[in-house]
Amino acid sequence: NSPEGLLGNFICDLTLFTTKTILKNEVDFCILNNGGFRTTLPKGEITVGKIFEIMPFDNQLVILELDGDQMIDLLNFIKKKSIIPGSRKAGVPISGMRISILGGDISRVFIGIKELDSTKKYKVVTTNYLANGGDQMEFLKNAKLITNTNVLLRDAIIEYLKMLQKQNILIDAELDGRIEVSE
């Protein structure tokens, strides 16, 4: 969905959690793509097969470093994708970032709890597919590769769900206004 969706929020949140907490990597935010999610996650029992249906690709999680100009390119890309109505590829799933788009302009951006500082470099976790310019994210090709985690996004999803199951926690994804678009 656009500008944000339940599945994208959930997978970006678990990716950011996995990268920071389980893999112990320093990272500021996560960005993925809706086109990579091939089906929905319905209520009820979740099987490994269902996760393969959602994420059939062998995309690995990588950490990139973005400078101020690359952050601006990323934000403009998110803005463009956030105002496309009714397309399966509209919207850009993110976590660890909040963006307000007012009247077609980006009005505020927070990374974590701090406002964007265009002089700072930020670390983003994403997939190797997107890092190589996939899904029209050409601007990521020039970003500095910090780490290839060698962890498949699909495996991160499976392991996170197993962790929730062991703790008897139900999935509870929600729309939280991480990307707001208003006139």
C-alpha positions in Angstrom: 0.0 0.0 0.0 1.0 3.6 -0.3 2.3 5.6 1.4 2.7 2.8 3.9 1.3 -0.7 4.3 1.0 -3.4 7.0 3.2 -6.0 5.3 5.9 -3.5 4.4 5.9 -2.0 7.9 6.1 -5.4 9.5 9.0 -6.7 7.3 11.0 -3.5 7.6 10.5 -3.4 11.4 11.7 -7.0 11.7 14.6 -6.4 9.4 15.7 -3.4 11.4 15.3 -5.3 14.6 17.2 -8.4 13.3 20.0 -6.2 11.9 20.5 -4.3 15.1 19.6 -6.8 17.8 20.5 -10.2 16.4 23.2 -9.5 13.9 24.6 -6.7 16.1 25.1 -4.2 13.3 24.9 -0.4 13.7 22.2 0.8 11.4 19.9 3.9 11.3 17.0 2.7 9.2 15.6 0.1 6.8 14.3 0.5 3.3 12.8 -2.2 1.1 10.4 -2.3 -1.8 6.8 -3.4 -2.2 7.5 -5.1 -5.5 9.6 -7.6 -3.7 6.7 -8.9 -1.6 4.9 -11.3 -3.9 1.7 -12.0 -1.9 0.0 -11.1 1.3 0.3 -12.5 4.8 -3.2 -13.6 5.8 -4.5 -14.2 9.3 -3.9 -17.7 10.7 -1.1 -20.1 10.7 2.0 -19.0 8.9 4.1 -21.7 7.2 7.6 -21.6 5.8 6.0 -22.2 2.4 4.0 -19.0 2.8 7.1 -17.0 3.6 8.7 -18.4 0.4 5.6 -17.2 -1.5 6.0 -13.7 0.0 9.7 -13.6 -0.6 10.8 -16.0 -3.3 14.0 -14.3 -4.0 17.5 -15.0 -2.5 18.0 -11.3 -1.6 20.6 -10.8 1.1 20.6 -8.0 3.7 23.3 -5.4 3.2 24.2 -2.3 5.0 25.0 0.8 3.0 26.3 4.2 4.0 24.5 7.2 2.4 25.8 10.7 2.4 23.6 13.9 2.3 23.1 13.9 -1.4 22.2 10.2 -1.5 19.7 10.8 1.3 18.1 13.5 -0.7 17.9 11.2 -3.7 16.3 8.5 -1.5 13.8 10.9 0.0 12.8 12.2 -3.4 12.3 8.6 -4.5 10.2 7.9 -1.5 8.1 11.0 -2.1 7.6 10.1 -5.8 6.5 6.5 -4.9 4.3 7.7 -2.0 2.0 9.8 -4.2 1.4 7.2 -6.9 -2.2 6.0 -6.5 -3.3 2.4 -6.9 -0.1 0.6 -8.1 1.2 -2.6 -6.5 4.7 -0.9 -6.7 3.5 2.4 -5.1 4.9 3.2 -1.7 8.3 2.5 -0.2 8.4 0.4 3.0 10.7 2.0 5.7 11.5 1.6 9.3 13.5 3.8 11.6 12.5 6.9 9.6 9.5 9.2 9.5 8.7 11.5 6.6 6.1 14.2 6.2 5.2 15.2 2.7 3.1 18.4 2.6 1.7 19.7 -0.7 4.1 17.6 -2.7 7.2 18.8 -0.8 9.1 16.9 1.9 8.5 19.0 5.0 10.1 17.0 7.8 12.3 13.9 8.1 13.3 12.1 11.2 15.9 9.3 11.4 15.2 7.6 14.7 14.2 10.5 17.0 16.5 13.1 15.4 15.7 15.4 12.5 17.6 14.6 9.3 21.1 16.2 9.2 22.2 16.5 5.6 25.8 16.8 6.7 25.7 13.4 8.4 26.2 9.9 6.9 23.5 7.3 7.6 23.6 3.6 7.6 20.7 1.8 5.9 19.9 -1.9 5.8 18.3 -3.0 2.6 18.7 -5.9 0.1 21.6 -6.5 -2.3 19.0 -6.3 -5.1 18.1 -2.7 -4.2 21.7 -1.8 -3.4 22.5 -2.8 -7.0 19.9 -0.3 -8.3 17.0 -2.7 -8.5 13.4 -1.3 -8.6 14.6 2.0 -10.0 16.8 2.7 -7.0 19.8 3.6 -9.2 21.0 6.1 -6.6 21.9 3.3 -4.2 24.5 1.9 -6.6 26.9 4.6 -5.6 26.5 4.2 -1.9 29.3 2.7 0.1 28.8 -0.9 1.0 29.5 -1.3 4.8 28.5 -5.0 5.3 27.0 -7.9 3.5 25.4 -9.8 6.3 25.1 -12.9 4.2 21.6 -13.3 5.7 18.7 -13.8 3.3 15.7 -11.5 3.9 13.5 -14.5 3.7 15.5 -16.3 6.4 15.4 -13.2 8.6 11.6 -13.2 8.3 11.4 -17.0 9.1 13.7 -16.7 12.1 11.8 -13.6 13.5 8.5 -15.4 13.2 10.0 -18.5 15.0 11.2 -16.2 17.7 7.7 -14.7 18.1 6.2 -18.2 18.2 8.5 -19.3 20.9 7.5 -16.3 23.0 3.8 -16.9 22.1 3.5 -13.4 20.6 1.1 -12.8 17.8 2.0 -10.6 14.8 0.6 -7.2 15.3 1.5 -4.9 12.3 0.0 -1.5 12.2 0.0 1.7 10.1 1.7 4.3 12.2 2.1 7.4 10.0 5.8 6.8 9.3 5.1 8.3 5.9 2.5 11.0 5.9 1.2 12.7 2.8 -1.1 15.7 3.0 -2.2 18.6 0.8 
